[in-house]
Amino acid sequence: MDEHTDVRSTRTTRRRLLAGGAAVGVAGLAGCLGGRDGPVPAPEVTSDRIEDWRRTDESERTVFEESYGPVTVQAREHTRVFEYAPVADALAATVDADGSPVVFFATRIDLRPAVDRLPASVGRDRILRRVETAATDAFRGQLRTAGIENVEIADEGISTVRSGHTATVWRLTGEYALDGEVPLPTGSATDVGGPVEVGARLGVWHDGTDVIVAGGAYPTEPLIAVFEASLPDSVDAERAVTELADAETAETLATDPAAYDEDVSQLLISVV
């Protein structure tokens, strides 16, 4: 992120996904973590880069509700899901795909009662570890919904988000199954598809009241490469896409993945 701080993974597991942030957040919270009444406010993406992204879903749910001695703790979330509109539209126009491997998610998790209102026997770390598991599972579930499977953690680091809080961030890998058909100049058609290698970034931090989870995914090679690999050698992929849709669609599918990575990184650190 400018902030692209990646540190060699030390066997990171899902159980650690909030551990780094929790240690910082628990020590430095000025207010209470959680504890409001009523609906959980929606997470907001403040970067103007979000203008090119289309919101595809918004949901609120109870992540978990569990008893810790005399107290029942409830974690509630509000999530917004976005897809990068140019890529989603380009895939719809060429292979009739529904969805896109370029996606972004933002979630706010509220704990009730607030952590600092819990009895001394119910430790913050214990609750935050439970939140960590829920947040990680939710992110993986969102990626699966977008068609991204086999998600693995590659690297871990620390970054400062725009609100000034310290986030633990991860780089992940996965695969997106692209599947469709493209007409050929001969009048026949050919299948276009296969596993597309995907990169993803996930960040988790405390804003003094809630846990914020934000992340996104993107292909690690230009999507036009999938077309090139599927089409006969005599057919130029960009020309074929231009004739099938238009030049803008071909240009979108040829986008350098570094542009998606930059977008996801900047969107991630802008969530409040």
Secondary structure, DSSP 8 states (H G I E B T S, - for coil): -TT---EE--S--GGGTTHHHHHHHHHH-SS-SS---SS-----B-SGGGGGEEEEEEEEEEEEEEEETTEEEEEEEEEEEEEEHHHHHHHHHHH--SS-S-EEEEEEEEEES-GGGS-TTS-HHHHHHHHHHHHHHHHHHHHHHTTEEEEEEEEEEEEE-TTS-EEEEEEEEEEEEEEEEEE-TTS-EEEEEEEEEEEEEEEEEE-SSSEEEEEEEEESS-THHHHHHHS-TTS-HHHHHHHHS-HHHHHHHT--HHHHHHHHHHHHHHB-
